[in-house]
Amino acid sequence: MNKKTKSISLHTVLIAVAVTCIYPFAWIIANTFKPNSEILKNENLLATLIPNNPSWNNYYKVIVEFGFSQYVWNSFFYTVTSVSIAIIVGVSISYVVSFYRFPFKTVIFGMIIVTMMIPMPGIFIPKYIVIAELGLLNNRLGLILPFATVLIPLTVFIVKNFMDSIPKEMMEAATVDGCNKWTKLWFIVVPLVRPAIATVTIFHVRSIWNEWLLPSLVITEKALHPIQSGLMRFQGEHFIDYSLTMTGLVVATIPLLTIFFILQKHIINGITSGALKG
């Protein structure tokens, strides 16, 4: 087999794989422009991508009539607040553990990392009890604080490894120049570990944005529901409105894609840098 034939074969396989991966997303987007009755019809594979009478009606119903914009706002607020707390606390802990000596430093760092090994479903009951005892049921803090505490260990684990690669001589030079601890952290260390922060940020955003179980336990008031709980409104006991559900999925995915494209450069740098340090 010559080089040209190998290239054609390889690209054929890659195109087939790409089509297989892309088709479900294209199918979902196409169904957002159809009524539910049309989706339920038996159609051939190609016809499912072509709406008979394309309409934006589903988007109007989801965003305006069902108040889906409120769920989007709630998820945005929970995500931004929780991730911000986790990043600030996690970066601060990483800074202290990486650049300063104190008793039981290794033990404390190990205890933080060990919490990452605890499966999330295993701590929902004690977490719910604590939230209830604090009077935070049906309260935004009842989601923000648990989300943030869960995200901190991963932040420390990733960011500290990047901080360990910063030359100690640079920090000593900053001290000689009169920089205090916090100045060194926010104006020297943080810019250098920005790829790591971007990487953990997208991981955290995806994790919180897709979380459904904890909000369903802690929040019962509809006005405080995040986006994943809002999607459940389109599913009745005996019937699912697929057109509205898929429209809601598309609306819920747009913010994640936007954040990913904004942070894409830093994420790639963070992943490749971590691989090189491996």
C-alpha positions in Angstrom: 0.0 0.0 0.0 1.6 3.3 -1.1 1.6 6.5 0.9 -1.3 8.1 -1.0 -3.6 5.1 -0.4 -2.7 5.1 3.3 -3.5 8.8 3.5 -6.9 8.3 1.8 -7.8 5.3 4.0 -6.8 7.2 7.2 -8.8 10.3 6.2 -11.8 8.2 5.3 -11.8 6.6 8.7 -11.4 9.9 10.4 -14.2 11.5 8.5 -16.5 8.5 9.4 -15.6 8.9 13.1 -16.2 12.7 12.9 -19.6 12.2 11.3 -20.5 9.6 13.9 -19.6 12.1 16.7 -21.1 15.2 15.1 -24.4 13.7 14.0 -26.0 13.4 17.5 -25.3 17.1 18.2 -26.7 18.1 14.8 -29.7 15.9 15.4 -30.4 17.6 18.7 -30.1 21.1 17.2 -32.3 20.2 14.3 -35.0 18.9 16.7 -35.1 22.2 18.5 -36.8 23.7 15.4 -39.5 21.0 15.2 -42.7 20.3 17.2 -42.7 17.2 19.4 -45.2 15.4 17.1 -42.7 15.6 14.2 -39.8 14.2 16.4 -41.9 11.2 17.3 -42.5 10.2 13.7 -40.5 7.5 12.2 -38.2 9.1 9.6 -35.1 8.1 7.8 -31.7 9.1 9.1 -31.2 12.1 6.8 -34.8 13.4 7.1 -34.3 13.9 10.9 -31.9 16.7 10.2 -34.3 18.6 8.0 -37.3 20.1 9.8 -40.5 20.3 7.7 -41.4 23.8 9.0 -38.5 25.2 11.0 -39.6 27.5 13.8 -38.0 29.3 16.7 -41.2 28.6 18.8 -39.4 26.1 21.0 -36.8 28.6 22.1 -39.5 31.2 22.9 -41.4 28.6 25.0 -38.3 27.5 26.9 -36.8 31.0 27.5 -40.0 33.0 28.0 -43.0 30.8 28.9 -41.1 28.3 31.1 -38.8 30.9 32.6 -35.7 29.0 31.6 -33.6 32.2 31.7 -34.1 32.2 35.5 -32.6 28.7 35.7 -29.7 29.8 33.5 -29.1 32.8 35.8 -29.2 30.7 38.9 -26.6 28.2 37.5 -24.5 31.1 36.3 -24.6 32.6 39.8 -23.9 29.3 41.6 -21.0 28.5 39.2 -19.3 31.9 39.2 -19.5 32.2 43.0 -18.4 28.7 43.8 -15.6 28.6 41.3 -14.3 32.0 42.5 -14.2 30.9 46.1 -12.6 27.6 45.2 -9.9 29.2 43.0 -9.1 32.0 45.6 -8.9 29.5 48.5 -7.2 26.8 46.5 -4.5 29.1 45.0 -3.8 30.5 48.4 -3.4 27.1 50.0 -1.2 26.0 47.1 1.0 29.1 47.5 1.5 28.4 51.2 2.2 24.7 50.8 4.5 25.2 47.9 6.7 28.1 49.1 6.6 28.0 53.0 7.7 25.5 55.6 5.5 24.8 58.6 4.8 21.8 60.9 2.9 18.9 59.4 2.9 20.5 55.9 3.1 17.1 54.2 0.4 15.6 56.4 -2.0 18.5 55.8 -1.4 18.5 52.0 -2.0 14.7 52.0 -5.3 15.1 53.9 -6.5 17.6 51.4 -5.6 15.3 48.4 -7.2 12.3 50.1 -10.6 14.0 50.1 -10.5 13.7 46.3 -10.7 9.9 46.6 -14.1 10.0 48.5 -17.0 9.3 46.0 -19.4 12.1 45.9 -22.6 10.0 46.5 -21.0 8.7 49.7 -21.0 12.2 51.3 -24.4 13.5 50.2 -26.2 12.3 53.4 -23.8 13.9 55.9 -23.5 17.0 53.7 -27.3 17.3 53.6 -27.5 17.0 57.4 -24.9 19.7 57.9 -26.7 22.0 55.4 -30.0 21.4 57.2 -28.5 22.0 60.7 -27.0 25.3 59.4 -30.5 26.3 58.1 -29.3 26.6 54.5 -32.0 24.5 52.8 -33.6 26.5 50.1 -30.8 29.0 50.4 -28.2 29.9 47.7 -25.4 29.4 50.3 -26.6 25.8 50.7 -25.3 25.1 47.2 -22.4 27.6 46.9 -20.5 26.5 50.0 -20.7 22.7 49.4 -19.8 23.2 45.7 -16.8 25.4 46.7 -15.4 23.0 49.3 -15.6 20.0 46.9 -13.6 22.0 44.3 -10.8 23.1 46.5 -8.8 19.8 46.7 -8.5 19.5 42.9 -7.5 23.1 42.6 -4.7 22.6 45.2 -3.6 19.4 43.5 -3.2 20.9 40.1 -2.1 24.4 40.9 0.5 23.4 43.5 2.3 21.2 40.9 2.7 24.3 38.7 3.9 26.4 41.6 6.6 23.9 42.4 8.1 24.5 39.0 8.6 28.3 39.8 12.3 29.0 40.6 12.8 29.8 44.2 15.4 32.3 43.2 12.6 34.4 41.6 10.7 34.5 44.8 13.9 35.4 46.8 14.6 38.2 44.3 11.0 39.5 44.8 11.6 39.5 48.5 14.8 41.5 48.1 12.9 44.0 46.0 10.5 44.6 48.9 7.5 42.5 47.8 5.4 41.1 50.7 3.8 37.6 50.6 0.5 38.7 49.0 2.2 40.9 46.4 4.3 37.9 45.3 1.3 35.7 45.2 -1.0 37.9 43.1 1.5 39.7 40.9 4.2 37.1 40.3 2.9 33.6 41.1 -0.7 33.8 39.8 0.3 35.1 36.3 2.8 32.2 36.0 0.2 29.6 36.9 -2.6 31.1 34.8 -2.8 28.0 32.5 -3.3 25.8 35.5 -6.0 28.1 36.9 -7.8 28.1 33.5 -7.6 24.3 33.4 -9.2 23.8 36.8 -11.7 26.6 36.1 -13.2 24.8 33.1 -13.2 21.5 35.0 -15.1 23.2 37.9 -17.5 25.0 35.7 -18.5 21.8 33.9 -18.8 20.0 37.2 -21.1 22.5 38.8 -23.1 23.3 35.6 -24.0 19.6 35.2 -24.7 18.9 38.8 -28.3 17.7 39.5 -28.4 15.5 42.6 -27.3 17.9 45.3 -29.5 20.8 44.1 -32.5 18.4 44.0 -31.8 17.5 47.7 -31.1 21.0 49.0 -33.4 23.2 46.8 -37.1 22.7 46.5 -38.1 26.3 45.7 -38.5 26.7 42.0 -37.1 30.2 41.8 -33.7 28.9 43.1 -33.4 25.8 40.9 -30.3 25.6 38.6 -30.5 24.7 35.0 -30.3 20.9 35.4 -33.3 20.9 37.7 -35.1 23.2 35.2 -34.7 20.6 32.5 -36.7 18.2 34.5 -39.8 20.4 34.0 -40.1 19.1 30.5 -40.4 15.5 31.7 -43.8 14.5 33.1 -44.7 11.2 34.7 -45.9 9.6 31.5 -44.8 12.0 28.8 -41.6 13.8 27.7 -41.6 16.8 25.5 -38.5 16.0 23.5 -38.6 19.3 21.5 -38.5 21.4 24.6 -36.0 19.1 26.4 -33.6 19.3 23.5 -34.0 23.1 23.2 -33.3 23.4 26.9 -30.1 21.2 26.4 -28.9 23.5 23.7 -29.5 26.6 25.8 -27.8 25.0 28.7 -24.8 24.0 26.6 -24.1 27.5 25.0 -22.6 29.0 28.2 -20.2 26.0 28.6 -19.1 26.2 25.0 -18.5 30.0 25.3 -16.3 29.6 28.4 -14.4 26.8 26.8 -13.6 28.8 23.7 -12.6 31.8 25.8 -10.2 29.7 27.9 -9.2 27.2 25.2 -5.7 28.7 24.7 -4.9 28.5 28.4 -6.4 25.1 28.8 -4.2 23.6 26.1 -1.2 25.3 27.6 -2.0 23.9 31.0 -2.5 20.4 29.8 0.6 20.3 27.6 2.7 21.9 30.3 1.5 19.3 32.8 2.4 16.5 30.3 5.9 17.9 29.8 6.5 18.1 33.5 5.2 14.5 33.9 
